[in-house]
Amino acid sequence: MGLLQDKFKSYEEPQKLMRQGIYPYFREIDGKQGTEVDMGGHQVLMFGSNAYTGLTGDERVMKAAKDAIDKYGSGCAGSRFLNGTLDLHVQLEKELAEFVGKDEALVFSTGFSVNDGVLSCLCSRNDYIICDDRDHASIVDGSRKSMAKRLKYKHNDMEDLERKLKICEPDAIKLIVVDGVFSMEGDLVNLPEIVRLKKKYNASIMVDEAHGIGVFGKQGCGVCDHFGLSDDVDLIMGTFSKSLASIGGFIATDSATINFLRHNCRTYMFSASNTPAATAAAREALHIIKSEPQRIEKLWTLTRFALARFREEGFEIGETESPIIPLYVRDFLKTFQVTRRALDEGVFINPVVPPACAPDDTLVRFALMATHSEEQVERGVQILKKVFQEFGIIK
């Protein structure tokens, strides 16, 4: 064994949870993602997915992916910069730009690589990137790789954001980067106030719409549209792995910035382009979202129902305003125990522990799809009530 292996021999945290029978990660699913999934021969209610529109198993989306494989093959064998640009990529980029109200868009192979690449190349040494302290890990990593000065403000604390803006050089680029919907707690960005501060301090704004597209705004255009502020947001980022039932991501902005990113963003230029199947699936999902407003209406009917039921049963659910419902446990070990017991009882949920949250804010994350039924939600509530009572978290 070498020095590298010696360094990690003492890393035993996962094994400790495994020995207790409460390790909650890499749980195997035997079939399609849906409101119920097959796991080891049993049907389990799925409340741990980000498929808010419920389109991952939609026959139209799957057919679009299969047709794309028949026409284009299984991959592009190169980057977008060289041989990996299909007419399919270009069509999707045009539709996404129109959808979120921007000049142009670029499609990336993953959502993570959008934030990682865009943030690491947009700002220079004398510029500033200013982030909410609960922004997604991809925003954190991208800002770390940038040469810009990095500032962080307390979650949704606009007074703290203004304090950070005040210490920036007036003539420097100041890019405020923020999640539209915070993925663990389900609350929304205070975009109206951020826009006000942008104008006051001559800043720019980038919003990560990973959990907003397909959920908020007209036709599911996202949180920026929900607030009527898309024109005031300089860059809009989104992913395909949630509501768009695929894998990949995009950035949408003005034509000049897209031109720069197209020729300088390393995660775009030096990554293999998104597969034909993934691109076609995302495009078809986008078409369905735009043509079926009842899908989003159903999601919100279920969301209102679930929020009311969890509150009625005494759960602590914080400030969520979305189909992401945090059920606070506030105990590290109990969070894993609850996750395991819930699965035993037939409910798949996800644990949220540091570094995804503060040490005192551990929770399990309950997320809805438009294809859930009220009966399924009620079953989930009742099972989780039983489990939370078992561990003395609620009365």
RAGI-V19886 format. One record per run of one state. SS is the DSSP state (a for helix, b for strand, c for the rest). FROM is the first residue (numbers start at 1). LEN is the number of residues. If there is no record, write none. Layout:
ss	from	len
SS	FROM	LEN
SS	FROM	LEN
This chain:
ss	from	len
c	1	2
a	3	6
c	9	4
a	13	7
c	20	16
b	36	4
c	40	2
b	42	5
c	47	12
a	59	14
c	73	6
b	79	1
c	80	7
a	87	14
c	101	3
b	104	5
c	109	2
a	111	12
c	123	5
b	128	5
c	133	4
a	137	9
c	146	3
b	149	5
c	154	4
a	158	9
c	167	7
b	174	6
c	180	1
b	181	1
c	182	6
b	188	1
c	189	2
a	191	11
c	202	2
b	204	5
c	209	9
a	218	3
c	221	2
a	223	4
c	227	3
a	230	3
c	233	2
b	235	5
c	240	9
b	249	5
c	254	1
a	255	10
c	265	1
a	266	4
c	270	2
b	272	1
c	273	3
a	276	16
c	292	1
a	293	20
c	313	11
b	324	5
c	329	3
a	332	13
c	345	2
b	347	2
c	349	1
b	350	3
c	353	6
a	359	3
c	362	1
b	363	5
c	368	6
a	374	17
c	391	5
